[in-house]
């Protein structure tokens, strides 16, 4: 489950990074940015809350 969370985080950062490079002089698409942030947040939530050391 740890690697699933990290995979979601990496996917979110990759999406945001590629869209930033693709549309560099202009502003990024809000939809793509939102998808990237949601994927990153899901991965962060998995690692933070589901894998919390007890």
N, C-alpha and C positions, 0 to 999 in steps of 0.2 A: 504494500500500500504506500510505502514511503516513496518508491520510484514513480508510482502513478501520480502522486502529488507533485513531485519534481518535474515530471513530464508535462503536466498541465501548466506549471509555472514557466517552463522553457517555451512551450508553445505560445503562451500569451506574450512573452517578451519577444519571441521571434516574429510574431505577427506585427507587433507594434514597430519593431526595428525595421522590418522589410518595407512596411508601408511608409515609414519615415524616410527611408532612402529612396523609395520609388517616387514620392511626391515632394522631394526636398525643398525646392524653392517655394512651394505652395504649402498651405495648411493641410494637415492630415484629414482623412475622412473620419467623421465622428462615429460612423457605424463600425469601421474597422478598429478604431481606438477602443470603442466600447466592448467589442468582442474580445480584444486582447486583454483588456482590464478584467473582464469577467472570467476568462480562462485562468489568468494569473491568480485572481481572488479565490477561485475554486481550488486550485492547487495549494494556495496558502492555507485555506481553511482545512483542507485534508490534513496537511502536515501539522497545523496548529492545534486543531480540536480533536480530530479522530485519532491522532497518534500521540496524544499528550501522555507524557510519562507520569505514571501514578505513584 
